[in-house]
């Protein structure tokens, strides 16, 4: 998975539209192989981002879990700790 795409399910508060949009953009960038499409492909690129964001929103809204919601700050601290161990910072 692309390192910039983060899990968005089962968080309190829930994922925002901006977070879902950012993940969709990263996904489309990854599979298209470009961070900025040419003018000829801009409309298709933007349409793909919108469609992936809409599908992601539907998915997140329909997921059911019995696990307690994760806290964003706690998860961010865990990620920083893993990075410190991995990169020695």
N, C-alpha and C positions, 0 to 999 in steps of 0.2 A: 504494500500500500504506500502511496505517496506520504512522505513524512509530514507534509503540511495539512493533510486531511485528518482531523481529529474525530474520535467517537463523539456523537452528539446525543445518544439516547440515554435515558434514565438519569438526567441531571436535574437538580433543583437549584435555581429556576430552569425551566426547559430551554432548549436551544432557541436562539432568536432567529428571526428571518435573515439578519445579516450574517450570522454564523452559517446558516444553511446555504446562503448565496455564495459565501466565500468557499465553502467546501465544494459546491457545484462548479465554481470557476476553476478551482484547482484540479478537479477531476477532468473537466473538458480540456484544460491546458495540457494535462498529462497525456490523455489519449490522442489529442490532436498533434502533439509534438511542438506546440508553439505557445508562447506566452502572449503574443499579440498577433492576431490574424491580419492578413492583408485586407485591403478594402473590399476586394472581391469576395472574401470569405467572412467578413465581419458579421453580416446578417445571419448566416448559418451558425457561426460561433455563438452569438448572443442568443439565438433561438435554442441552441443546445444547452446553454447555461440555464436558461429559464425552464426548459423541460426537465433537466436533471434536478433543479431546485424544487420544482413542483412534485416530482416523484419522491424526492427525499422527504419533503414535508408530509406527504401522504403516508410514507413508510413510518416516519417517527410518530405520527399521530395514531397509527394503528398498532404499534408494538405494545405488548402487554408483558409485564414482569412482576414477579413477587418480591424481587430484591428491593431494598430501600434505595431511594434516590441518592446518587453520589453528590458530594459537595465539590463545587468547582475549585475552591481554594485548596482543599485537601488534595485533590487530584493534581493540581498544578504543582504543589509542593513535592508530591511523589515524583512527578516528571523531572523537576529540577534536581532532586536527589539522584535519580537514575542517570541524568546527564552528567552530574558531577562525578559519579563513579565511572561512567563510560569514558569521559573526556579528561578526567583528572583536574577539574577546575574547582 
